């Protein structure tokens, strides 16, 4: 059954988080694992908005920690479904930190995740294709096949 494609912007999700002392390490910067939890959560929400189904995380393909966030900073997370397979969705997540006292804003983290839609039977379920409209969306969409190939090569790497 062919599903009607949905615009990428429909999956756009934004969350705001305040960095609190329990979220930080001895350097007063946020734990990477805390940021990963936020990324996984927003990617799941974005994928559920696109697929209108429950989802599970299949992989976190890359996480680039570009700068740190500290106690009192505000994190702004933004996610979009950038590409789809039959049952999977690639989700891009960007995290920016804002120091509300100085006005400084920094890109802290970028990540790509693969989420799989799940049917009521607990098995992977078909998802609609994604439509890229803006130049930025088209860039993500057009570069998705290369990322997909990279994921396939990574999966083929022998594990001990």
C-alpha positions as CSV (number, residue, x, y, z in Angstrom):
1,X,0.0,0.0,0.0
2,X,1.5,3.4,-1.1
3,X,1.3,6.0,1.6
4,X,1.1,9.7,0.8
5,X,4.4,11.5,1.2
6,X,4.6,14.2,3.9
7,X,6.6,17.5,3.9
8,X,9.8,17.5,6.0
9,X,8.6,20.5,7.9
10,X,5.7,18.5,9.4
11,X,8.2,16.5,11.5
12,X,10.0,19.6,12.8
13,X,10.2,19.5,16.5
14,X,11.8,21.9,18.9
15,X,12.5,21.5,22.6
16,X,14.1,23.8,25.2
17,X,16.0,22.5,28.2
18,X,17.7,24.3,31.1
19,X,21.1,22.9,32.1
20,X,20.9,22.3,35.9
21,X,23.6,21.3,38.3
22,X,22.5,17.6,38.5
23,X,22.9,17.4,34.6
24,X,26.6,18.3,34.8
25,X,30.0,16.8,35.4
26,X,32.9,18.0,37.6
27,X,33.7,20.6,34.9
28,X,30.3,22.2,35.3
29,X,29.4,21.2,31.7
30,X,26.5,19.0,30.7
31,X,27.1,15.2,30.7
32,X,27.3,13.9,27.1
33,X,24.9,11.1,28.1
34,X,22.3,13.7,29.2
35,X,22.6,15.3,25.8
36,X,22.3,11.9,24.1
37,X,19.1,11.2,26.0
38,X,17.6,14.6,24.9
39,X,18.6,13.8,21.3
40,X,17.0,10.3,21.4
41,X,13.8,11.7,22.8
42,X,13.4,14.5,20.3
43,X,14.3,12.3,17.4
44,X,11.6,9.8,18.5
45,X,9.0,12.6,18.7
46,X,10.0,13.9,15.2
47,X,9.8,10.4,13.8
48,X,6.4,9.8,15.4
49,X,5.1,13.1,14.0
50,X,6.2,12.0,10.5
51,X,5.0,8.3,10.7
52,X,2.1,8.7,13.0
53,X,3.2,5.5,14.6
54,X,5.2,4.4,17.7
55,X,9.0,4.2,16.9
56,X,12.1,2.7,18.3
57,X,15.7,3.8,17.9
58,X,17.6,1.6,15.4
59,X,20.9,3.5,15.6
60,X,22.6,6.7,16.5
61,X,24.7,7.1,13.5
62,X,26.8,10.0,14.5
63,X,27.1,12.4,17.3
64,X,29.4,15.4,17.0
65,X,30.0,17.3,20.3
66,X,31.2,20.7,19.0
67,X,31.1,22.8,22.2
68,X,30.0,22.4,25.7
69,X,27.0,23.8,27.6
70,X,27.2,24.8,31.3
71,X,24.9,25.3,34.3
72,X,22.4,28.0,33.5
73,X,22.7,27.6,29.7
74,X,19.5,26.9,27.8
75,X,19.7,24.1,25.2
76,X,17.5,24.4,22.1
77,X,17.1,21.1,20.3
78,X,15.6,20.9,16.8
79,X,14.9,17.7,14.9
80,X,13.5,16.8,11.4
81,X,13.0,13.6,9.5
82,X,15.4,14.0,6.5
83,X,14.9,10.8,4.7
84,X,12.9,7.6,4.8
85,X,13.2,3.9,3.8
86,X,10.3,1.4,3.8
87,X,10.0,1.3,7.7
88,X,12.9,3.5,8.8
89,X,13.4,7.3,9.1
90,X,16.7,9.2,9.3
91,X,16.4,12.1,11.8
92,X,18.8,15.0,12.0
93,X,19.1,16.7,15.4
94,X,20.8,20.0,16.1
95,X,21.5,21.3,19.6
96,X,22.4,24.9,20.3
97,X,23.3,26.4,23.7
98,X,22.3,29.9,24.7
99,X,23.8,31.8,27.6
100,X,20.9,34.1,28.5
101,X,23.1,36.5,30.5
102,X,25.6,37.2,27.7
103,X,23.5,36.4,24.7
104,X,26.1,34.0,23.4
105,X,24.7,31.2,21.2
106,X,26.8,28.2,20.1
107,X,26.1,25.0,18.1
108,X,26.9,22.3,20.6
109,X,25.9,19.0,19.0
110,X,24.8,17.6,15.7
111,X,23.5,14.0,15.3
112,X,21.8,11.6,12.8
113,X,19.7,8.8,14.1
114,X,17.7,6.1,12.5
115,X,14.2,5.4,13.9
116,X,12.0,2.5,12.9
117,X,8.2,2.8,12.9
118,X,6.4,0.0,14.8
119,X,2.9,-1.4,14.0
120,X,0.3,-2.5,16.5
121,X,1.6,-6.0,16.0
122,X,5.1,-5.0,17.3
123,X,6.7,-5.4,13.8
124,X,8.3,-2.7,11.7
125,X,5.6,-0.7,9.8
126,X,5.7,1.2,6.5
127,X,6.3,4.9,6.7
128,X,5.5,7.7,4.2
129,X,8.2,9.2,2.1
130,X,9.4,12.7,3.0
131,X,9.1,15.8,0.7
132,X,12.0,18.3,0.9
133,X,10.9,21.8,0.0
134,X,13.4,24.4,1.2
135,X,17.1,24.5,-0.1
136,X,18.3,23.3,3.4
137,X,15.8,20.5,3.4
138,X,16.8,19.5,-0.1
139,X,20.5,19.4,0.9
140,X,19.8,17.0,3.7
141,X,17.5,14.9,1.5
142,X,19.9,14.7,-1.4
143,X,22.9,13.8,0.9
144,X,20.9,11.0,2.7
145,X,21.8,8.2,0.3
146,X,25.5,8.7,1.0
147,X,24.8,8.5,4.8
148,X,22.7,5.4,4.2
149,X,25.6,3.7,2.3
150,X,28.0,4.7,5.2
151,X,25.6,3.0,7.7
152,X,25.4,-0.2,5.6
153,X,29.2,-0.3,5.5
154,X,29.5,0.2,9.2
155,X,27.0,-2.6,9.9
156,X,29.1,-5.0,7.7
157,X,32.2,-4.3,9.9
158,X,33.2,-7.5,11.6
159,X,32.5,-7.6,15.4
160,X,34.4,-9.8,17.8
